């Protein structure tokens, strides 16, 4: 039984190979005929005609900047100390009445009205983040602003530190 299957298998392979070689021979002869036909055709005109393109006038592009969207930035304080809320405040009510979410870009400040937008820039690496004041604090004398954890970690140079030196700028409309 095995011998007959093996013989049948070998016969199928030989048939496949011979049909493939016939196909290749047919392709070779057809390409040779087309090459001969192309060489007998008269050559085309090789002079290229140039086209004149009329470009529309470029309109002045207005850049989309943070200042355009949120207002003018005014420096409030340089060399301010910033820290971040501890995780234990997540889900609790803030002084504004909103629930504190450590995954949103919010801040606590002693003087700014609720809803004020601030740009806080880490002076060590130049990275900045835009936050909204939703709470009062920090209640440590040496600190100027408390940031939510995500805002703090986004601009922190050393992720293990809890305090950094920042510049605070206020958006004025």
C-alpha angles and dihedrals in degrees: 000000000000092000093054092049090049092049091048091049092050091049090053092051093050091050092049093050094049092049090050092051090051090052091051092049091051091051092049093052093047092051091048090052092050092049091052091049092049093051092054093052115096114259118259124245106276097199109109119218115222121225123214113226119205111207120202117241112269112243119221109267116224111216119230105228134169090247091056092053102039106023137253120331117233122189111243105172139350125204093023121160116239130189134170135246116262118247091248090075093060109121096012124119118265126215089266091057096249122121113257113242115187089202094063127079100253137136143195120228133171099225114019117097118249112272095031112142117224134184110217116194125193106227093205096063106008095240117141140192133195115230137175122228108240103151146034123252167012097206095200115097098224095052126082103186141016116212129199113257096254092050092048095047092048093061100028117115093197110038091199094059121093099199134047140173112252144172116233121209126181126218111231118191 
